[in-house]
C-alpha cells in the first residue's frame, strides 16, 4: 500500500490536481465559480473537461457518468465512453465542457411524486461544482443535481444545496451585527457515523427475506444475543479487519475522511465514522461509503446489511448525524469557548437551534421516518420518537441564570481523579454525554441520532438547515432594527430560551416517566411514519420551505407522496416475501418433519409387539400439528389483508391500512413461524438461523 497521504484523494480531481493541470487563469476562474456559486462559462468548462478527461484516462478510466441522487435514497448513473469516431474508422478520446456540465437521463423512470408524467421523459443532470469529480470502477463520476424539464428538483442534492444557501444568507446577517466583516460564507458541516452488519454471504443467499427486503422476516432468538455486551469495542476478527482495511483504502482514494472503525453492540455489527465535511460533500461521501461497503464485503465473502433492523431482538443500525455550522474563515459558531456565559454570539446561535428544534420538532421527526426505522426508534438502542434536545448541565445552568436574571458564577475546572497514581491526570469535562437524546450537544456540534442506517443524510440536513435559517432570519429581523444592540440581544436570548426551553431534556429519554413528561410539556410523539409524514404538507411546513426557496409547494407534495408510497411498497414487498417463504419453504419443512415423526411412531408401534414409550414423538407431533394449523390461519389472514390493501386509493388511508392491518398480520404470522423453528429438527429447517448468521464470521 502507498503511504496514506499519497494514497488519499488519488482518484479525485481535486484542488491540487486542478492547480497542476489547469492554466492559471482558468484555475482561478473556476475556483471563483466554486466558492461564489456563480454560473460556469462554457469556455472555462471546455478547458476543465479536457484536463479532467486526460487525468481520468491516465488513471484507467474509459467512461464518464453524471452521478446523481434521485429520490430513491440511492445513487444513479448512466455511463458514456470517451470514444468519438474519426473519419478513418478509428476513435479518439473526447470530453467536452457541455458533456461535463449537463447530462440528460430519462426523468420519467425515477420517483417524482407526480411532478413528471410517464410520457414526460426529459430531465437534466447539472454538475455540482462544489463537489469534486472522482473515478470509481474505471468511470469518471461527476457529482450532479437532477431536475425535470420544467426545473423541479427530482433529487436530494438540489434542495440540500438550496438549504445550505439559506443558512449562509441568514447566518451572515447575524455575523455582520456582531461586527464580523471577514466571513464571506457560512457553511454547515456533517460527520455521519455509519453502522452496519456483516454476515457470511453463503448464509445471506439462503435467506430470501434478506435478499428482497434487507431484514429477516422470521427468526427465533439465539441462545446468545448481545446480553454479555462483549462485542462492543471488542477485538476485530481477522476477516472483518481485512474488509475494514480495504474499505479504508478505497475510501481514502476517493477523498473520504474515514477515521474510526470498531465493533458495535450487537454481534456481527460494526461502525465507521468519518471526519466532518461540508454537508453536501459529506452526503456524497456517505453514499459512496454505503456502496463500497456492499461491494467490498462481497469480495471478502460477506454480505453487508445496512437495514435499520435486520435482526429482531438485537440492536439495529443507525447513522448519527454530527452537525455544526462554521464560517469560511474557520470559526465554529457552535464553539462555546472556555466561558460560554460571556460568549454572546455562541449563546444566540444556541438559542436559535433551541427555537428551531422546538418549533419544527415534527419536521425533525419525519426527516427520520421510514418503514425500516419504525422498527428501531424507541427501542433501547435508538432515541424515542419524541424530539428533545440535550445541552448538558453547564449550558442549561447558564441559560437558566440568564432567564432568572441572576449571575452565573461558572464551574471550577477539576482534573479527573481515577485513584491510580500511575495514570495521568486530565481535565474533567464540564458535562456528560447523553446517548439517549435524539438531538444532543456534544461540545461544538449537535448529534442528530434518529437517522436510520440506510438513510441519505440529505433529507434530515435539509430540514435542519432550513429551520436554522428561519430562526436566524427572525433574529436578524429583530436585531437589525435594534437601537441598543447589546440590551436587545440579551433580551432576545432570554425571551427565546423562556419560550422554547420545553424542548430541552437532559435525562433518560428511554424512561416511561419522560413519555409522560413530554406529553405534559406539549411535545409531539409521532410513533410511526404514517403519523409523522402528514406534517410535511401542513401549511406551516410549506410556508417555511417556500420562504427560503428550499422546496416549492409542488416539490413538498411530491416528496410526501414518494415517502408514503415507499412505506406502502416496503410493507407490501415484505408481506409477499413472507407468504412466499411460508408456502415454499416453511410449510414443506414442517410437513417433512411431521412425516418423519409419524413414520417413527408407526415403526415403534409395529416393532415385534414390543411396547415403546412414544410420548416424546407424540408431544412434538401434536405441538407442530397445532402450530401448523395456526400457521395456515395466519397465512390466510395475511394474504387476505394484502388483497384488501389494493382497495385503498388515497395514499394516507392506504399507508394506515398497511400499518394497522398488514403489519399486524405479518407480526402474528412471524410468532408462529419463530415458534415452529424451535420445534422442527435443524436438518429440516430451510433457512439459516439467527445463531448461524450472527456468529457465522469466525
C-alpha positions as CSV (number, residue, x, y, z in Angstrom):
1,X,0.0,0.0,0.0
2,X,1.2,3.5,-0.7
3,X,1.7,5.8,2.2
4,X,-1.6,7.3,3.3
5,X,-1.0,11.0,2.4
6,X,0.0,9.8,-1.1
7,X,-3.0,7.5,-1.4
8,X,-5.6,10.0,-0.1
9,X,-7.6,11.6,-2.9
10,X,-5.5,9.9,-5.6
11,X,-8.8,9.1,-7.5
12,X,-10.3,12.6,-7.1
13,X,-10.0,15.5,-9.5
14,X,-9.4,17.8,-6.5
15,X,-7.8,21.2,-6.0
16,X,-4.1,20.1,-6.2
17,X,-4.8,18.2,-9.4
18,X,-6.7,21.2,-10.9
19,X,-3.9,23.6,-9.8
20,X,-1.4,21.3,-11.6
21,X,-3.3,20.6,-14.8
22,X,-5.3,23.8,-15.5
23,X,-3.9,27.0,-16.9
24,X,-3.6,29.6,-14.0
25,X,-6.3,31.9,-15.4
26,X,-8.7,29.0,-15.9
27,X,-7.9,27.6,-12.4
28,X,-8.6,31.0,-10.8
29,X,-11.8,31.5,-12.7
30,X,-13.0,28.0,-11.8
31,X,-12.2,28.3,-8.1
32,X,-14.0,31.6,-8.0
33,X,-17.0,29.9,-9.6
34,X,-16.9,27.1,-6.9
35,X,-16.5,29.5,-4.0
36,X,-19.1,32.1,-5.1
37,X,-21.6,29.7,-6.6
38,X,-21.6,31.5,-9.9
39,X,-22.5,30.2,-13.4
40,X,-19.7,28.2,-15.1
41,X,-19.0,29.7,-18.5
42,X,-18.7,27.2,-21.4
43,X,-15.2,28.3,-22.4
44,X,-13.9,27.5,-18.9
45,X,-15.9,24.3,-18.8
46,X,-14.3,23.1,-22.0
47,X,-10.8,23.5,-20.6
48,X,-11.7,21.9,-17.3
49,X,-13.3,19.0,-19.2
50,X,-10.3,18.4,-21.4
51,X,-7.9,18.3,-18.4
52,X,-10.3,16.1,-16.4
53,X,-10.5,13.6,-19.3
54,X,-6.8,13.5,-19.7
55,X,-6.3,12.9,-15.9
56,X,-9.1,10.2,-15.9
57,X,-7.7,8.3,-18.9
58,X,-4.3,8.3,-17.3
59,X,-6.0,6.6,-14.2
60,X,-7.5,4.0,-16.4
61,X,-11.0,5.4,-16.9
62,X,-12.8,4.7,-20.2
63,X,-16.2,6.2,-19.4
64,X,-17.8,9.1,-17.6
65,X,-21.1,9.4,-15.8
66,X,-23.2,12.1,-14.2
67,X,-23.5,10.6,-10.7
68,X,-26.7,11.8,-9.0
69,X,-29.0,11.1,-6.1
70,X,-32.7,10.6,-7.1
71,X,-35.4,10.3,-4.6
72,X,-34.9,6.6,-4.3
73,X,-32.4,7.2,-1.5
74,X,-29.6,5.6,-3.5
75,X,-27.4,6.9,-6.4
76,X,-27.9,6.6,-10.1
77,X,-25.5,6.7,-13.1
78,X,-25.6,6.4,-16.9
79,X,-22.2,5.6,-18.4
80,X,-20.9,7.0,-21.6
81,X,-17.5,6.3,-23.1
82,X,-15.0,8.9,-24.0
83,X,-14.7,7.5,-27.5
84,X,-15.6,9.6,-30.6
85,X,-15.3,8.2,-34.1
86,X,-12.9,9.6,-36.7
87,X,-13.1,9.7,-40.5
88,X,-10.6,6.9,-40.9
89,X,-12.8,4.4,-38.9
90,X,-10.9,4.8,-35.6
91,X,-11.7,6.6,-32.4
92,X,-10.3,9.4,-30.3
93,X,-11.0,10.1,-26.6
94,X,-13.0,13.3,-26.2
95,X,-14.9,15.0,-23.4
96,X,-16.5,18.4,-23.9
97,X,-17.5,21.1,-21.5
98,X,-21.1,20.6,-22.4
99,X,-20.9,16.9,-21.5
100,X,-19.2,17.9,-18.2
101,X,-21.8,20.5,-17.2
102,X,-25.1,18.9,-18.3
103,X,-26.5,15.4,-18.9
104,X,-29.9,14.2,-20.0
105,X,-31.1,11.0,-18.3
106,X,-34.7,9.7,-18.5
107,X,-36.6,11.5,-15.8
108,X,-39.8,9.5,-16.1
109,X,-38.4,6.3,-14.7
110,X,-37.4,7.8,-11.3
111,X,-39.8,8.6,-8.4
112,X,-41.3,12.1,-8.9
113,X,-44.4,12.1,-6.8
114,X,-46.5,13.4,-9.6
115,X,-44.0,16.1,-10.8
116,X,-43.5,14.2,-14.0
117,X,-45.9,12.2,-16.1
118,X,-44.6,8.9,-17.5
119,X,-44.6,10.3,-21.1
120,X,-42.6,13.4,-19.9
121,X,-39.2,11.9,-20.2
122,X,-36.8,14.7,-20.4
123,X,-34.7,15.6,-17.3
124,X,-31.3,17.1,-16.7
125,X,-28.3,16.4,-14.6
126,X,-26.2,19.5,-13.8
127,X,-22.7,19.4,-12.4
128,X,-22.4,20.4,-8.7
129,X,-19.1,22.3,-9.0
130,X,-18.7,22.3,-5.2
131,X,-18.2,18.5,-5.1
132,X,-15.1,17.1,-6.8
133,X,-15.3,14.5,-9.7
134,X,-13.8,11.1,-8.8
135,X,-13.0,7.8,-10.5
136,X,-14.9,4.6,-9.5
137,X,-14.6,1.3,-11.2
138,X,-12.9,2.8,-14.3
139,X,-15.5,5.5,-14.7
140,X,-15.2,9.2,-14.1
141,X,-18.1,10.2,-11.8
142,X,-19.3,13.8,-11.9
143,X,-21.5,14.7,-8.9
144,X,-24.6,16.4,-10.2
145,X,-28.0,17.7,-9.3
146,X,-31.1,16.2,-11.1
147,X,-34.1,18.3,-12.2
148,X,-37.0,18.0,-14.5
149,X,-37.6,19.6,-17.9
150,X,-39.5,22.4,-16.2
151,X,-37.0,22.9,-13.4
152,X,-38.4,21.0,-10.4
153,X,-35.9,19.2,-8.2
154,X,-36.1,15.5,-8.7
155,X,-33.2,14.6,-6.4
156,X,-31.9,15.1,-2.9
157,X,-28.9,17.2,-3.7
158,X,-30.7,20.3,-5.2
159,X,-32.8,21.1,-2.1
160,X,-29.8,20.3,0.1
161,X,-27.7,23.0,-1.7
162,X,-30.7,25.4,-1.5
163,X,-30.9,24.8,2.3
164,X,-27.2,25.5,2.6
165,X,-27.6,28.8,0.8
166,X,-30.5,29.7,3.1
167,X,-28.3,29.1,6.2
168,X,-25.4,31.0,4.7
169,X,-27.6,34.0,3.9
170,X,-29.2,34.3,7.3
171,X,-26.1,33.5,9.4
172,X,-24.1,36.2,7.6
173,X,-26.8,38.7,8.6
174,X,-26.2,37.7,12.2
175,X,-22.4,37.8,12.0
176,X,-22.5,41.3,10.5
177,X,-24.4,42.5,13.5
178,X,-21.6,41.3,15.7
179,X,-19.1,43.2,13.5
180,X,-17.7,40.3,11.6
181,X,-16.9,41.6,8.1
182,X,-14.3,39.0,7.2
183,X,-16.6,36.0,6.8
184,X,-17.8,35.6,3.2
185,X,-19.7,32.3,3.7
186,X,-21.2,30.3,6.4
187,X,-21.1,26.5,5.9
188,X,-22.9,23.7,7.6
189,X,-20.7,20.6,8.2
190,X,-21.6,17.0,8.9
191,X,-19.8,13.8,10.0
192,X,-22.2,10.9,9.6
193,X,-21.3,7.7,11.7
194,X,-22.4,4.6,9.7
195,X,-23.4,1.4,11.4
196,X,-23.7,-1.9,9.5
197,X,-23.8,-5.7,9.9
198,X,-21.5,-8.3,8.2
199,X,-22.6,-11.9,7.8
200,X,-21.4,-14.7,5.6
201,X,-22.6,-14.3,2.1
202,X,-23.4,-18.0,1.9
203,X,-26.0,-17.6,4.8
204,X,-27.3,-14.4,3.2
205,X,-28.1,-16.2,-0.1
206,X,-30.2,-18.8,1.7
207,X,-32.4,-16.1,3.2
208,X,-34.9,-14.7,0.6
209,X,-36.1,-12.2,3.2
210,X,-32.6,-10.6,3.4
211,X,-32.3,-10.6,-0.4
212,X,-35.6,-9.0,-1.1
213,X,-36.2,-6.8,2.0
214,X,-32.8,-6.3,3.7
215,X,-34.2,-7.7,7.0
216,X,-35.1,-11.1,8.5
217,X,-38.9,-11.5,8.5
218,X,-38.5,-14.7,10.6
219,X,-36.0,-15.9,13.2
220,X,-36.2,-17.2,16.7
221,X,-33.8,-15.5,19.1
222,X,-30.5,-17.3,19.5
223,X,-29.2,-18.6,22.9
224,X,-26.8,-15.7,23.0
225,X,-27.5,-12.3,21.6
226,X,-25.8,-9.1,23.0
227,X,-26.6,-9.9,26.6
228,X,-22.9,-10.1,27.7
229,X,-22.1,-6.9,25.9
230,X,-18.8,-8.5,24.8
231,X,-18.9,-7.4,21.2
232,X,-18.8,-3.7,21.7
233,X,-15.3,-2.3,21.0
234,X,-14.1,-6.0,21.1
235,X,-11.2,-7.3,19.2
236,X,-11.9,-7.1,15.5
237,X,-11.8,-10.6,13.8
238,X,-9.2,-11.1,11.1
239,X,-11.7,-11.4,8.2
240,X,-13.5,-8.3,9.3
241,X,-10.3,-6.5,9.8
242,X,-9.2,-7.3,6.2
243,X,-12.5,-6.0,5.0
244,X,-12.2,-2.8,7.0
245,X,-8.6,-2.3,5.8
246,X,-9.6,-2.5,2.1
247,X,-12.7,-0.3,2.8
248,X,-10.5,2.4,4.4
249,X,-8.0,2.3,1.5
250,X,-10.7,2.6,-1.2
251,X,-12.5,5.4,0.7
252,X,-9.2,7.3,1.2
253,X,-8.5,7.1,-2.6
254,X,-11.9,8.8,-3.1
255,X,-11.1,11.6,-0.6
256,X,-13.4,10.3,2.1
257,X,-12.1,11.0,5.6
258,X,-12.7,7.6,7.1
259,X,-11.4,7.9,10.6
260,X,-12.8,5.5,13.2
261,X,-13.8,1.8,12.9
262,X,-14.9,-0.6,15.7
263,X,-17.3,-3.4,16.7
264,X,-20.7,-2.2,17.6
265,X,-23.0,-3.5,20.4
266,X,-24.8,-6.3,18.5
267,X,-23.0,-9.4,17.4
268,X,-21.7,-9.0,13.7
269,X,-22.4,-5.3,13.9
270,X,-19.7,-2.6,13.2
271,X,-19.3,1.1,12.7
272,X,-17.3,3.5,10.5
273,X,-17.1,7.2,11.3
274,X,-15.5,9.9,9.1
275,X,-14.1,13.3,9.9
276,X,-16.7,16.1,9.2
277,X,-17.0,17.6,5.8
278,X,-19.2,20.3,4.2
279,X,-22.7,19.0,4.2
280,X,-23.2,18.3,0.5
281,X,-19.8,16.6,0.2
282,X,-20.5,14.6,3.4
283,X,-23.7,13.5,1.7
284,X,-21.9,12.4,-1.4
285,X,-19.2,10.6,0.7
286,X,-21.8,8.7,2.7
287,X,-23.5,7.4,-0.4
288,X,-20.1,6.3,-1.7
289,X,-19.3,4.7,1.7
290,X,-22.5,2.6,1.7
291,X,-21.9,1.5,-1.9
292,X,-18.3,0.5,-1.2
293,X,-19.3,-1.4,1.9
294,X,-21.5,-3.7,-0.1
295,X,-19.1,-4.3,-3.0
296,X,-16.1,-4.8,-0.8
297,X,-18.0,-7.1,1.6
298,X,-18.9,-9.2,-1.4
299,X,-15.2,-9.6,-2.3
300,X,-14.5,-10.9,1.2
301,X,-17.3,-13.4,1.3
302,X,-19.6,-11.2,3.3
303,X,-23.0,-9.6,2.9
304,X,-23.2,-6.1,4.3
305,X,-26.6,-5.4,5.8
306,X,-27.5,-1.7,6.1
307,X,-31.1,-2.2,7.1
308,X,-32.2,-0.4,10.3
309,X,-33.3,-3.7,11.9
310,X,-32.0,-6.7,10.1
311,X,-32.4,-8.9,13.2
312,X,-35.1,-8.8,15.8
313,X,-34.1,-8.8,19.5
314,X,-30.6,-7.2,19.0
315,X,-29.7,-3.6,18.3
316,X,-30.4,-2.2,14.9
317,X,-28.3,0.2,12.9
318,X,-28.4,4.0,12.9
319,X,-26.5,6.8,11.4
320,X,-25.6,9.6,13.8
321,X,-25.6,13.0,12.0
322,X,-23.0,15.2,13.7
323,X,-23.9,18.7,12.5
324,X,-22.2,22.1,13.0
325,X,-22.0,25.5,11.4
326,X,-18.8,27.4,10.6
327,X,-17.5,30.4,8.7
328,X,-15.2,30.1,5.7
329,X,-12.5,31.6,8.0
330,X,-12.6,28.6,10.2
331,X,-14.8,29.9,13.1
332,X,-17.1,27.2,14.5
333,X,-20.3,29.1,15.5
334,X,-21.2,26.4,18.0
335,X,-17.9,26.5,19.9
336,X,-18.8,27.7,23.4
337,X,-15.2,28.6,24.4
338,X,-13.9,28.5,27.9
339,X,-16.5,30.9,29.2
340,X,-19.7,30.3,27.3
341,X,-21.7,32.6,29.6
342,X,-19.7,35.5,28.2
343,X,-19.9,34.3,24.5
344,X,-23.0,36.2,23.3
345,X,-22.6,35.1,19.7
346,X,-22.5,31.4,20.7
347,X,-25.5,31.9,23.0
348,X,-27.5,33.5,20.2
349,X,-26.8,30.6,17.8
350,X,-27.5,28.1,20.6
351,X,-31.0,29.6,21.4
352,X,-31.6,29.8,17.6
353,X,-31.2,26.0,17.5
354,X,-33.4,25.5,20.6
355,X,-36.1,27.7,18.9
356,X,-35.8,25.9,15.6
357,X,-36.0,22.3,17.0
358,X,-38.9,23.2,19.3
359,X,-41.0,25.0,16.6
360,X,-40.3,22.4,13.9
361,X,-40.0,19.2,16.0
362,X,-42.4,17.4,13.7
363,X,-40.2,18.1,10.7
364,X,-37.2,16.7,12.5
365,X,-39.2,13.6,13.4
366,X,-40.4,13.0,9.9
367,X,-36.9,13.5,8.4
368,X,-36.0,10.2,10.1
369,X,-39.2,8.4,9.3
370,X,-39.4,5.2,7.2
371,X,-40.9,1.7,7.5
372,X,-37.5,0.3,8.4
373,X,-36.7,2.9,11.0
374,X,-40.1,2.3,12.7
375,X,-38.6,-1.0,13.9
376,X,-35.7,0.8,15.6
377,X,-36.9,4.1,17.1
378,X,-38.0,3.8,20.8
379,X,-36.0,0.6,21.5
380,X,-33.1,0.8,23.9
381,X,-30.7,1.3,21.0
382,X,-32.1,4.5,19.5
383,X,-33.9,7.6,20.6
384,X,-37.6,7.5,21.1
385,X,-40.0,9.1,18.5
386,X,-40.2,12.2,20.8
387,X,-37.9,15.0,19.7
388,X,-35.9,16.7,22.5
389,X,-32.6,18.4,23.0
390,X,-29.7,17.7,25.3
391,X,-27.5,20.7,26.0
392,X,-25.7,19.5,29.2
393,X,-25.9,20.8,32.7
394,X,-23.5,23.7,32.3
395,X,-25.2,25.3,29.3
396,X,-28.6,24.8,30.9
397,X,-27.5,26.4,34.1
398,X,-26.1,29.4,32.1
399,X,-29.4,29.8,30.3
400,X,-31.4,29.4,33.5
401,X,-29.3,32.2,35.0
402,X,-30.0,34.4,32.1
403,X,-33.7,33.7,32.3
404,X,-33.8,34.3,36.0
405,X,-31.7,37.5,35.8
406,X,-29.0,36.1,38.1
407,X,-25.3,35.9,37.7
408,X,-23.7,32.6,36.6
409,X,-20.6,32.0,38.6
410,X,-19.2,29.3,36.4
411,X,-17.8,25.9,37.4
412,X,-14.3,25.4,38.7
413,X,-12.3,23.1,36.4
414,X,-11.1,19.9,38.0
415,X,-8.8,17.1,36.9
416,X,-10.2,13.7,36.6
417,X,-9.2,11.6,39.7
418,X,-9.2,7.9,38.9
419,X,-7.4,6.8,42.0
420,X,-4.4,5.2,40.4
421,X,-1.1,7.1,40.8
422,X,0.5,5.8,37.6
423,X,-2.4,7.1,35.4
424,X,-2.0,10.7,34.1
425,X,-4.4,13.4,35.2
426,X,-6.6,15.1,32.6
427,X,-9.2,17.8,32.7
428,X,-12.7,16.6,33.6
429,X,-15.3,17.6,31.0
430,X,-18.0,20.0,32.2
431,X,-20.8,17.7,31.3
432,X,-21.5,14.1,30.4
433,X,-22.9,12.9,27.1
434,X,-26.4,11.7,26.7
435,X,-26.7,8.7,24.4
436,X,-30.5,8.5,24.7
437,X,-31.2,12.0,23.3
438,X,-32.4,12.5,19.7
439,X,-30.6,15.8,19.4
440,X,-27.6,16.2,21.7
441,X,-24.9,18.9,22.1
442,X,-21.5,17.2,22.1
443,X,-19.0,20.0,22.6
444,X,-19.1,22.1,19.4
445,X,-21.8,20.3,17.4
446,X,-25.1,18.7,17.6
447,X,-25.6,15.0,17.1
448,X,-28.9,14.0,15.5
449,X,-29.2,10.3,16.5
450,X,-32.6,9.3,14.9
451,X,-31.4,8.6,11.4
452,X,-31.6,5.1,10.1
453,X,-28.6,3.4,8.7
454,X,-29.9,3.3,5.1
455,X,-30.9,6.9,5.0
456,X,-29.4,9.5,2.7
457,X,-28.3,12.2,5.1
458,X,-29.6,14.8,2.7
459,X,-33.2,14.8,3.9
460,X,-32.5,15.4,7.6
461,X,-29.9,18.1,6.9
462,X,-32.3,19.9,4.5
463,X,-34.7,20.2,7.4
464,X,-32.0,21.1,10.0
465,X,-30.5,23.7,7.7
466,X,-33.9,25.3,6.8
467,X,-35.3,25.5,10.3
468,X,-32.0,27.0,11.5
469,X,-32.1,29.6,8.7
470,X,-35.7,30.5,9.7
471,X,-34.7,31.1,13.4
472,X,-31.7,33.2,12.4
473,X,-33.9,35.1,9.9
474,X,-36.3,36.0,12.7
475,X,-33.4,37.0,15.0
476,X,-31.8,39.2,12.3
477,X,-35.2,40.9,11.5
478,X,-35.4,41.9,15.2
479,X,-31.7,42.9,15.8
480,X,-31.2,44.8,12.6
481,X,-33.9,47.3,13.9
482,X,-32.3,47.5,17.3
483,X,-31.4,50.8,18.9
484,X,-29.4,49.2,21.7
485,X,-27.9,46.0,20.3
486,X,-26.4,44.5,23.5
487,X,-29.6,45.2,25.5
488,X,-31.9,43.8,22.8
489,X,-29.6,40.8,22.2
490,X,-29.7,39.9,25.9
491,X,-33.5,40.2,25.9
492,X,-33.8,38.1,22.8
493,X,-31.7,35.3,24.2
494,X,-33.7,35.4,27.5
495,X,-37.1,35.5,25.8
496,X,-36.2,32.7,23.3
497,X,-35.0,30.4,25.9
498,X,-38.0,31.0,28.1
499,X,-40.4,30.3,25.3
500,X,-38.7,27.2,24.0
501,X,-37.0,25.5,26.9
502,X,-39.6,22.8,27.0
503,X,-37.7,21.0,24.2
504,X,-34.6,20.6,26.5
505,X,-34.3,17.4,28.4
506,X,-31.1,16.2,29.9
507,X,-32.4,13.0,31.4
508,X,-33.1,9.4,30.3
509,X,-35.2,9.5,27.1
510,X,-35.9,5.8,27.4
511,X,-37.9,6.1,30.6
512,X,-41.6,5.9,30.8
513,X,-41.6,9.0,33.0
514,X,-40.2,11.0,30.1
515,X,-43.0,10.0,27.8
516,X,-45.5,11.3,30.4
517,X,-43.4,14.4,31.0
518,X,-43.1,15.1,27.2
519,X,-46.9,14.9,26.9
520,X,-47.3,17.3,29.8
521,X,-44.9,19.7,28.0
522,X,-46.9,19.5,24.8
523,X,-44.2,17.8,22.7
524,X,-45.2,15.6,19.8
525,X,-45.0,11.8,20.0
526,X,-45.3,10.7,16.3
527,X,-44.7,7.0,16.9
528,X,-44.8,5.8,13.3
529,X,-44.0,7.0,9.8
530,X,-47.7,7.2,9.0
531,X,-48.2,9.5,11.9
532,X,-45.3,11.7,11.0
533,X,-45.4,12.3,7.2
534,X,-48.6,14.3,7.0
535,X,-46.9,17.0,9.0
536,X,-44.7,17.6,5.9
537,X,-47.6,19.0,3.8
538,X,-49.1,21.2,6.5
539,X,-49.2,24.9,5.7
540,X,-46.6,25.7,8.4
541,X,-44.1,23.4,6.7
542,X,-44.9,24.5,3.2
543,X,-44.6,28.2,4.2
544,X,-41.2,27.5,5.7
545,X,-39.7,25.8,2.7
546,X,-41.1,28.1,0.1
547,X,-40.0,31.2,2.1
548,X,-36.4,30.1,2.0
549,X,-36.6,28.7,-1.6
550,X,-35.7,25.2,-0.5
551,X,-38.8,23.5,-1.9
552,X,-41.7,24.7,-4.0
553,X,-45.1,23.6,-2.8
554,X,-45.3,21.0,-5.5
555,X,-41.9,19.7,-4.5
556,X,-43.0,19.3,-0.9
557,X,-46.2,17.4,-2.0
558,X,-44.2,15.2,-4.4
559,X,-41.8,14.1,-1.6
560,X,-44.8,13.4,0.7
561,X,-46.3,11.2,-2.0
562,X,-43.0,9.4,-2.6
563,X,-42.3,8.7,1.1
564,X,-45.8,7.4,1.6
565,X,-45.6,5.2,-1.4
566,X,-42.2,3.9,-0.3
567,X,-43.7,3.0,3.1
568,X,-46.6,1.1,1.5
569,X,-44.3,-0.6,-1.1
570,X,-41.9,-1.7,1.6
571,X,-44.5,-3.4,3.7
572,X,-46.1,-4.9,0.5
573,X,-42.8,-6.5,-0.6
574,X,-42.2,-7.8,3.0
575,X,-45.7,-9.3,3.1
576,X,-45.4,-11.0,-0.2
577,X,-41.9,-12.3,0.7
578,X,-43.4,-13.8,3.9
579,X,-46.1,-15.5,2.0
580,X,-43.6,-16.9,-0.5
581,X,-41.3,-18.2,2.2
582,X,-44.0,-19.8,4.2
583,X,-45.6,-21.6,1.3
584,X,-42.3,-22.5,-0.5
585,X,-40.1,-23.4,2.5
586,X,-41.6,-23.3,6.0
587,X,-44.7,-25.4,5.3
588,X,-42.8,-28.1,3.4
589,X,-40.2,-28.3,6.1
590,X,-42.9,-28.8,8.8
591,X,-44.6,-31.4,6.7
592,X,-41.3,-33.3,6.2
593,X,-40.6,-33.3,10.0
594,X,-44.2,-34.4,10.8
595,X,-43.8,-37.2,8.2
596,X,-40.6,-38.3,9.9
597,X,-42.3,-38.3,13.3
598,X,-45.3,-40.3,12.0
599,X,-43.0,-42.8,10.4
600,X,-41.1,-43.2,13.6
601,X,-44.3,-43.7,15.6
602,X,-45.5,-46.2,13.1
603,X,-42.3,-48.2,13.3
604,X,-42.3,-48.1,17.1
605,X,-45.8,-49.4,17.3
606,X,-45.2,-52.1,14.7
607,X,-41.9,-53.4,16.2
608,X,-42.4,-57.0,17.1
609,X,-45.2,-56.5,19.6
610,X,-42.8,-54.6,21.9
611,X,-44.4,-51.6,23.6
612,X,-42.3,-48.4,23.3
613,X,-42.9,-45.1,25.0
614,X,-43.9,-42.7,22.2
615,X,-44.7,-39.7,24.4
616,X,-41.8,-37.6,23.1
617,X,-42.7,-38.1,19.4
618,X,-46.4,-37.6,20.1
619,X,-45.6,-34.4,22.0
620,X,-43.6,-32.9,19.2
621,X,-46.1,-34.1,16.6
622,X,-49.1,-32.7,18.4
623,X,-47.3,-29.3,19.0
624,X,-46.2,-29.0,15.4
625,X,-49.6,-30.1,14.1
626,X,-51.4,-27.4,16.2
627,X,-48.9,-24.7,15.2
628,X,-49.2,-25.7,11.6
629,X,-53.0,-25.3,11.7
630,X,-52.5,-21.9,13.3
631,X,-49.8,-21.1,10.6
632,X,-52.4,-21.7,7.9
633,X,-54.9,-19.4,9.6
634,X,-52.4,-16.6,10.0
635,X,-51.1,-17.1,6.4
636,X,-54.6,-16.8,5.1
637,X,-55.2,-13.6,7.1
638,X,-52.1,-12.0,5.7
639,X,-53.0,-12.9,2.1
640,X,-56.5,-11.5,2.6
641,X,-55.0,-8.3,4.0
642,X,-52.7,-7.9,1.0
643,X,-55.6,-8.3,-1.4
644,X,-57.7,-5.8,0.6
645,X,-54.9,-3.2,0.5
646,X,-55.4,-2.6,-3.2
647,X,-58.9,-1.3,-2.4
648,X,-57.5,1.8,-0.7
649,X,-56.9,4.6,-3.2
650,X,-56.0,7.6,-1.1
651,X,-52.3,7.3,-0.1
652,X,-52.6,8.2,3.6
653,X,-55.5,5.7,4.1
654,X,-53.5,3.0,2.3
655,X,-50.5,3.6,4.4
656,X,-52.6,3.5,7.6
657,X,-54.1,0.2,6.4
658,X,-50.6,-1.3,5.9
659,X,-49.6,-0.1,9.3
660,X,-52.7,-1.3,11.2
661,X,-53.6,-4.4,9.2
662,X,-50.8,-5.8,7.2
663,X,-48.0,-5.2,9.7
664,X,-50.1,-6.7,12.4
665,X,-50.8,-9.8,10.3
666,X,-47.1,-10.1,9.5
667,X,-46.2,-9.9,13.2
668,X,-48.8,-12.6,14.1
669,X,-47.5,-14.9,11.3
670,X,-44.0,-14.4,12.5
671,X,-44.8,-15.5,16.0
672,X,-46.0,-18.9,14.7
673,X,-43.0,-19.4,12.4
674,X,-40.5,-18.5,15.1
675,X,-42.1,-21.0,17.5
676,X,-42.0,-23.7,14.8
677,X,-38.3,-23.0,14.3
678,X,-37.7,-24.1,18.0
679,X,-39.5,-27.4,17.4
680,X,-38.6,-28.5,13.9
681,X,-35.4,-30.5,13.6
682,X,-32.5,-28.4,12.4
683,X,-31.9,-30.7,9.4
684,X,-35.4,-29.9,8.2
685,X,-35.4,-26.1,8.9
686,X,-35.0,-24.5,5.4
687,X,-33.2,-21.2,6.3
688,X,-30.2,-20.2,8.4
689,X,-31.0,-19.4,12.0
690,X,-30.0,-16.2,13.9
691,X,-27.2,-18.1,15.6
692,X,-25.8,-19.3,12.3
693,X,-25.9,-15.8,10.8
694,X,-24.8,-13.6,13.8
695,X,-21.9,-15.9,14.7
696,X,-21.0,-17.1,11.2
697,X,-17.9,-14.9,10.9
698,X,-15.0,-16.6,12.7
